[in-house]
Amino acid sequence: MPQFDVIVIGCGAVGSAALLHLAKRGQRVLGIDRFEPPHRFGSTHGETRITRAAIGEGVDYTPLAQRSHAIWRELERDTGARLFEQCGCLFIPSQHGGEVHGVTSAQFLANIETAARLHGVDGETLSPERLRADYPGFATAPGDRAFLDREGGYLLVEDCVRTELAVAVRLGARLLTGRRVTSFRRAGGALTVTMDDGTTASATTLIVTTGPWITELVAPLRRRVTITRQVLYWFEILSNPQRFGPDAPVFIWDVTGRDRAASDIYGFPWLGSPGNGVKIANEVLTGETDPDHVAREVTAAEIEATYETYVRPFVPDLGPRCLRSAVCLYTNAPGGRFVIDRDPGDANVIYASACSGHGFKHSPAVGEALAAMAQGERPRVDLSGFTLDRLAAAGTS
């Protein structure tokens, strides 16, 4: 008989959620992580992550986001933790043909407006005049308009993972950290994993959610995903700190084509006090890296280039002094799509990856869905748009 019903390999954003939902279902479940989650080596760190309800990457993501918001609120009620700040999310598209997470800027806005209409999201499109009047901290151009998603905001990323794991363990889940799974194999009616210290564990079902290390164990994703290095910056506030206070929305602004900018930027209100600065970053989707050898130091030249290209021209209240920085990783699939599927060689191996830079907000609902799949049930939210075949059909085989 297997030692466990399910083993979850990788306990970051999605893995910790899957572990929690399996434990809630009374499953004998083991979580294994090569580090001590939450940690700073993958994609789930850096204080905050944006969440939204009207999803520009595709209308089919909105049910995941809305279900995730409900789960975060339930977890807050059950634990007393502060996890989700609903301050709104402002999206400003490019007028110069930019792209956000594999979707053109214009289509991204169209998807947001469609998702809001179809799913009853509280939000509105802002005219250029309204945008400038309501958000004077942004140096917008004539003709810029925006969408304000009032159901959006930010998640306290490390606290989210820490809370999910703590509740899962309290409900009976077992957690092994500092262990790397090197392989798995089927032996009779069980799947057995081997770890780097030679120990093994077996289960009926495996869930693999190892983020940037996903291709070590999931062969079908090799050559289909890429890993990119992302830098998060906290820049000083020189003036008008009230513009970035707790009531200010998070923002995603596609500044492609203005000055030297070649991507979108995103940012958050200050946390704690204005002296902690404003977290802001631009997204880099070129230059593949290796999660075990990525440069984790942020140079002075990087800071200066980011400030001059992506901060000073657009958010002039912020100054050039970087108070701190962090490096994280994106696991990207073509078109910015998720991949959530069963291994074609063994239906009891389930994987979820390629969050493509916008996955954390959806992780509770994805974890809940993985728990249902592990028990042979239909997930509450439709995941049919995220199979490997859908990725191949898009011309990536």
C-alpha positions in Angstrom: 0.0 0.0 0.0 1.4 3.5 -0.8 2.5 5.6 2.1 0.5 8.5 0.9 -2.5 9.2 -1.3 -0.8 12.2 -3.0 2.7 13.6 -3.0 3.0 17.3 -4.0 6.5 18.1 -5.4 7.3 21.8 -5.0 5.5 23.9 -2.4 5.5 27.4 -3.7 2.4 29.2 -4.9 0.4 26.4 -6.5 2.0 23.5 -4.5 1.2 25.0 -1.1 -2.4 25.6 -2.3 -2.7 22.0 -3.5 -1.3 20.7 -0.2 -3.9 22.7 1.7 -6.9 21.6 -0.3 -5.8 17.9 -0.2 -5.4 18.1 3.5 -8.9 19.7 3.8 -10.2 16.7 1.9 -8.7 14.3 4.4 -6.1 12.9 2.1 -2.8 11.4 3.3 -0.6 14.0 1.6 3.2 14.7 1.6 4.7 18.0 0.3 8.4 18.1 -0.7 10.4 21.2 -1.5 14.1 21.6 -2.2 14.2 24.8 -0.1 12.3 26.1 3.0 9.1 27.8 1.5 8.5 30.6 1.4 11.9 31.2 0.0 13.7 33.7 -2.3 15.0 31.3 -5.0 11.9 30.8 -7.3 8.9 32.8 -8.3 7.1 33.3 -4.9 8.8 36.1 -3.0 9.4 39.8 -3.0 6.6 40.9 -0.5 3.7 41.4 -2.9 2.0 40.2 -6.0 -0.8 41.9 -8.0 -4.2 40.3 -8.2 -7.0 41.2 -10.6 -10.5 39.9 -11.4 -10.9 41.2 -15.0 -8.1 39.3 -16.6 -6.4 40.7 -19.8 -4.5 37.5 -20.5 -7.8 35.8 -21.4 -11.5 35.9 -20.3 -11.1 32.2 -19.3 -8.8 33.2 -16.4 -11.4 35.4 -14.6 -13.3 32.5 -13.0 -10.0 31.3 -11.5 -9.2 34.8 -10.2 -12.7 35.2 -8.6 -12.6 31.8 -7.0 -9.1 32.5 -5.7 -10.3 35.8 -4.1 -13.0 33.9 -2.3 -10.4 31.3 -1.1 -8.1 34.0 0.2 -10.9 35.6 2.1 -11.9 32.3 3.6 -8.3 31.6 4.7 -8.1 35.1 6.3 -11.3 34.4 8.2 -10.1 31.0 9.4 -6.6 32.1 10.5 -6.8 35.9 11.2 -4.0 36.4 8.8 -3.8 39.5 6.5 -3.3 38.2 3.0 -5.3 40.2 0.4 -5.5 44.0 0.2 -8.3 45.0 -2.2 -7.1 48.5 -3.3 -8.0 48.1 -7.0 -5.8 47.5 -10.1 -5.3 50.1 -12.8 -4.3 49.0 -16.3 -3.0 51.6 -18.8 -2.5 50.1 -22.4 0.2 51.3 -24.8 -0.7 53.4 -27.8 2.3 52.0 -29.6 1.5 48.3 -30.1 3.0 46.9 -26.9 2.4 43.4 -25.4 1.6 42.1 -22.0 2.1 38.4 -21.1 1.9 37.4 -24.8 -1.2 39.5 -25.5 -1.2 42.7 -27.5 -1.8 45.7 -25.3 -5.0 46.6 -27.2 -6.3 43.0 -26.9 -5.4 42.9 -23.2 -7.7 45.9 -22.6 -10.4 44.4 -24.7 -10.2 41.2 -22.8 -10.4 43.1 -19.5 -13.5 44.9 -20.6 -15.1 41.7 -21.9 -14.3 39.7 -18.7 -15.7 42.5 -16.6 -18.9 42.5 -18.6 -19.3 38.7 -18.7 -18.4 38.0 -15.1 -19.8 41.0 -13.4 -16.5 42.5 -12.2 -16.8 45.9 -10.5 -14.7 48.2 -12.7 -14.8 50.9 -15.3 -12.9 52.4 -18.2 -11.4 55.8 -17.5 -11.1 58.5 -20.1 -7.8 60.3 -20.6 -9.1 63.3 -18.7 -10.3 61.2 -15.8 -7.1 59.2 -15.7 -5.0 62.4 -15.5 -7.3 64.0 -12.9 -7.5 60.9 -10.6 -3.9 59.7 -10.9 -1.6 62.7 -11.3 1.4 60.6 -10.2 1.5 59.1 -13.6 3.0 61.1 -16.5 0.4 59.8 -19.0 0.3 60.9 -22.6 -2.6 62.6 -24.3 -5.0 59.9 -25.4 -4.0 57.4 -22.7 -7.0 55.7 -21.1 -7.3 53.0 -18.5 -9.4 50.4 -16.8 -9.8 50.4 -13.0 -10.6 46.9 -11.7 -12.0 47.6 -8.2 -11.8 43.9 -7.2 -8.1 43.8 -7.7 -5.3 44.7 -5.3 -2.3 42.9 -4.0 -1.4 39.7 -2.1 1.3 39.4 0.6 3.0 36.6 -1.1 5.2 35.1 1.6 2.4 35.3 4.2 0.1 33.6 1.8 2.4 30.6 1.3 3.3 30.4 5.0 -0.3 30.4 6.0 -1.4 27.8 3.5 1.4 25.4 4.6 0.8 26.0 8.3 -2.9 25.2 7.9 -2.2 22.1 5.7 0.2 20.7 8.3 -2.3 21.4 11.1 -4.9 19.4 9.1 -2.5 16.5 8.9 -0.3 17.1 5.8 3.4 16.2 6.1 6.0 18.6 4.8 9.6 17.7 3.9 11.9 20.6 3.1 15.5 20.8 2.0 14.9 17.7 -0.2 15.1 17.6 -4.0 13.2 15.0 -5.9 15.5 13.5 -8.5 13.2 11.0 -10.1 10.0 9.1 -9.9 8.9 5.7 -11.2 5.9 3.5 -11.2 6.2 0.3 -9.2 3.0 -1.8 -9.3 0.1 0.3 -8.1 2.3 3.1 -6.7 4.4 5.9 -7.8 7.7 6.2 -6.0 9.8 9.3 -5.7 13.5 9.3 -4.9 15.1 12.3 -3.2 18.7 13.6 -3.3 19.5 12.0 0.0 18.5 8.6 -1.3 15.2 8.4 0.6 12.0 7.4 -1.1 8.3 7.9 -0.7 5.3 6.5 -2.6 1.8 7.6 -3.4 -1.1 6.8 -5.7 -0.8 10.2 -7.4 1.9 12.8 -7.9 1.3 16.5 -8.4 4.4 18.3 -9.8 4.4 22.1 -9.2 8.1 22.9 -9.2 8.0 26.2 -11.1 11.3 27.0 -12.9 12.5 23.5 -12.2 9.5 21.8 -13.8 11.3 20.4 -16.8 13.6 18.3 -14.5 10.6 15.9 -13.8 8.1 16.7 -16.6 9.6 15.7 -19.9 6.6 17.0 -22.1 7.4 20.6 -21.0 11.0 20.5 -22.1 11.7 23.0 -24.9 8.2 24.4 -24.4 8.9 26.7 -21.5 11.6 29.3 -20.9 12.9 30.8 -17.6 13.6 34.5 -17.4 15.2 36.7 -14.7 13.0 39.4 -13.3 14.2 42.2 -11.0 12.0 43.9 -8.4 13.0 47.4 -7.2 11.9 49.6 -4.3 12.6 53.2 -5.2 12.5 56.2 -2.9 9.6 58.6 -2.9 10.8 62.2 -3.5 7.4 64.0 -3.5 3.7 63.5 -3.0 3.8 60.3 -1.0 0.0 60.4 -0.7 -0.2 59.4 -4.3 1.2 56.0 -3.4 -0.5 55.5 -0.1 -2.5 52.5 1.1 -5.6 53.6 -0.9 -3.7 53.8 -4.2 -4.3 51.0 -6.7 -1.7 48.7 -7.9 -1.0 49.4 -11.6 0.1 47.7 -14.8 1.1 50.2 -17.5 2.3 49.2 -20.9 4.8 52.0 -21.7 6.2 50.2 -24.8 7.2 52.7 -27.5 7.6 55.7 -25.2 11.1 57.0 -25.0 13.4 53.9 -24.7 10.8 51.7 -23.0 10.2 48.3 -24.5 7.8 46.6 -22.0 5.2 47.2 -19.4 5.9 48.4 -15.9 3.9 47.5 -12.7 3.9 48.8 -9.2 2.3 48.9 -5.7 1.3 51.3 -3.0 4.0 51.8 -0.3 3.7 49.3 2.6 4.1 50.4 6.2 5.3 53.9 5.5 6.5 56.1 2.6 10.0 55.6 3.8 9.9 52.0 2.6 9.6 53.3 -1.0 7.5 52.1 -3.9 7.9 48.6 -5.4 8.1 48.9 -9.2 9.4 46.7 -12.0 9.4 46.2 -15.7 8.9 42.8 -17.2 11.7 41.1 -19.1 10.7 38.2 -21.3 14.0 37.7 -23.3 17.3 36.2 -22.3 16.7 32.7 -21.0 18.4 31.8 -17.7 18.9 28.7 -15.5 17.2 28.7 -12.1 20.3 27.2 -10.4 22.8 29.7 -11.9 20.8 32.9 -12.3 22.5 36.1 -11.3 20.9 37.1 -8.0 22.8 40.3 -7.4 21.4 43.5 -8.9 24.1 45.9 -10.1 24.2 49.6 -9.8 24.1 49.8 -13.6 20.9 47.8 -13.7 19.3 50.1 -11.1 20.3 53.2 -13.0 19.1 51.9 -16.4 15.8 50.8 -15.0 15.2 54.2 -13.2 16.1 56.2 -16.3 14.1 54.1 -18.8 11.1 52.9 -16.8 10.7 55.1 -13.7 11.8 58.7 -14.1 9.8 59.3 -17.4 6.6 57.8 -16.1 6.5 58.1 -12.3 8.4 61.4 -11.6 7.6 61.4 -7.9 10.0 58.6 -7.4 13.7 59.2 -7.0 16.8 57.3 -8.3 17.8 55.8 -5.0 16.9 52.1 -4.8 16.2 51.1 -1.2 16.3 47.4 -2.0 15.9 44.9 -4.8 15.1 41.2 -5.3 15.5 38.8 -8.2 12.8 36.3 -9.1 12.0 34.0 -12.0 9.3 33.6 -14.6 8.5 30.3 -16.1 7.0 31.2 -19.5 5.0 29.4 -22.1 4.2 30.8 -25.5 1.3 33.3 -25.4 1.7 33.6 -21.6 -0.5 30.5 -21.1 -0.7 28.2 -18.1 -0.2 24.5 -18.6 -2.2 22.2 -16.3 -2.5 18.6 -17.4 -1.8 14.9 -16.8 1.4 13.3 -18.0 0.6 11.5 -21.2 2.7 8.5 -19.9 0.9 8.2 -16.6 -2.5 9.8 -15.8 -1.7 9.7 -12.1 1.1 12.3 -12.6 -0.5 15.8 -12.7 1.5 19.0 -13.3 0.9 22.7 -13.3 3.4 25.2 -14.5 4.3 28.0 -16.8 2.6 30.7 -14.7 4.1 33.0 -17.2 4.4 35.9 -14.8 0.8 36.1 -13.8 0.1 32.9 -11.8 0.2 33.7 -8.1 -3.3 35.4 -8.1 -4.8 32.2 -9.5 -2.9 29.7 -7.3 -5.6 29.0 -4.7 -8.1 28.0 -7.3 -5.5 26.0 -9.3 -4.5 24.2 -6.1 -8.1 23.4 -5.4 -8.6 22.1 -8.9 -5.4 19.9 -8.7 -6.8 18.4 -5.5 -10.0 17.5 -7.3 -8.1 16.0 -10.2 -6.1 13.9 -7.9 -9.3 12.3 -6.6 -10.7 11.8 -10.1 -13.2 14.6 -9.8 -14.1 17.4 -12.2 -12.5 20.7 -11.0 -14.8 23.5 -9.8 -13.3 25.8 -12.4 -12.9 24.7 -16.0 -9.3 24.0 -16.8 -9.8 22.6 -20.3 -8.1 25.7 -21.9 -4.8 25.0 -20.2 -3.9 21.5 -21.5 -0.7 20.7 -23.2 -2.6 19.9 -26.4 -4.0 23.5 -26.4 -0.4 24.8 -26.2 0.6 22.5 -29.1 -2.4 23.6 -31.1 -1.1 27.2 -30.9 1.9 26.1 -33.0 4.4 25.3 -30.3 4.8 21.6 -30.8 
